Every structure is written in C-alpha cells, then in structure tokens.
Amino acid sequence: MAEVGAVAQNAESASEFDVLVVGGAGIDTIVRVPELPVPYADSVLVEPIESYVAHTGTAVALGVRSLGLRVKFVDFLGEDTFGDLVRRRFADERLDFSWLPSPAGTVRAVNLVSADGRRMSFYDPRGVPGRRMPEDFYEGWLARSRHVHVVIADYARHVLPVALRHQVTISTDLHDWDGADDHHKDFAHAADHVFLSAANLGSRRDAVLTEVLARGRARTVVATDGARGAYLAVRGEGIRHFPAVIPAAPVVDSNGAGDAFVSGFMSGVLRGAAPEECMRRGLLSGAFACTVHGTAERFATEADLG
C-alpha cells in the first residue's frame, strides 16, 4: 500500500487538479411531502419549500473537495436568476468554477421528499439539441488534472474521447440506468469507474454490471441500492455485496446520497486505496448525506470517515 500511495502522491504533484468535474450544476427545489407516492388532492399543505444550489456535478465537486482533493468544475449555466444563485454559492465556497452561457437557462429540478427521506425528482435538463462543450474551453484544465468525472448530459459526451486522448482516468454516474438505454452506453464503456443505481436493474443487476466490464474499459462498477447497501464488480473478480452503513443521525433526505457515495469512493481511488476501502468510504459518505437536508449543503470530511 505504501508503494501505491507513493505513486498517487507523485501523480498529484505533477497535476494542478485532482478532479475535473464536467457538467451537473443546477437548482433543486425541494418539496417535503407526508408520503410517496403523494395521494391526489387539489391542495396539500407542506413545510416551507426551499431551493438549493445542487445537482450531481455540484455534489461531486463539493464532496471530493470536502475530502481534501483539489477540484476544477466546468459547466453551462443560464444567464438568469438561477445561474446567479449557482455562481454566488460557488464564489462563497471558493470553488474553482468556470462556465459557458446556455441560451436555454439553468438546469433545475423539483424533488418531492417524503418523511422517511425518500425522494422523487422531476428533472428539467434545459437541453439544447446538438450543443457540445468546446474542447478549447476545458482541454487545458483536463491536461492539468489527474482524473475527470463526466456527468451523463449529452453535451458532456464529447469530453470522453478527449480525456482518453490525454490518458486521464474517467468516472461517471449512470444514475437510474436500466442497462439498455443507448444514451448511457458511451459513458458506461469509456469510464474507468462506473456508478449507477440498482433501482431499475431488478434481476438483471449482476448481468448489467458484468456487461459493463466486458464491453468497456471499467476497472470497477458499483451499483448502489439504498438501505440494502451496494454491489461492487471489479475486473477479473466476481460481484460482491457490501451492506449499508447505519447513519450516525436520523435520515432526513436521500437527495445527493449517490453523489456522496461517488465522492467517497473516488477519494479512495485517488489515494491509491483498495476497492474494499473505497467502498467503505463511499458507503459512509452516502450515509452522511442522508442526514443533511438538501442535495449539496454539507459533506463528509475525513473525520467523518475515520
């Protein structure tokens, strides 16, 4: 392990950033409801409705930074009120963030969160057909990074071959992929570390994990499964189940738990840790996220993972 750690440290010294995060900034509006699914009614009295700077890229960027890694974040944003909220939050956080204007506006979602912490998200991607992120916008930062995390927005798809050309390792989160939708396959097959939710996999879970390893270049594939823990597939090995970690405080909101898992796991990878330790860090980070309201308000630190 000492030798692996030394290799990781040497790689770090040669790069300006540990992680470049591409895509995934936006606004979550969270509505707390008594239960899911919500029974039909003309009007439902709820707790105060809050909007947060959030989404998957935000949570990964702030999550890995909370665990001591150096982060650069790039994305499209609208020149609108929501974009102003994002930029103000990142300035307050002193997060190194660069953006391009999107004519469709800032991405946002409305998430229903039940009393037991479960959520249902209504996601508005604000997509612009044919849009892509220009290479000359991000390639300089990519060349100075050890690793790139690419969200599954269509405009970020074109970053994958550029990262491969620069021999930068790649991670991606396929979220609730069903294992068949073609949109996700470029990401699944280009990344070194692939994450997804088991929610839509059912009895095909192990087959999908095995197929990602067989068809792509992934070293690890992880399917998270909420209170049931997570499943790890490592190239050349079988699939192992890891039980969930009991949070240290009451569960209030599962928004961002998957992103927190990615942050914890990748913080281990980039420190040269074994897959089992990466899983431990991921599960602890995900459990911590469930104890915090909002998607990207507070993140686990090394002390929380100790």
Summary of the structure (lengths in Angstrom):
residues: 306
radius of gyration: 18.4
end to end distance: 17.9
largest distance: 63.1
contacts: 1028
relative contact order: 0.16
helix: 37%
strand: 24%
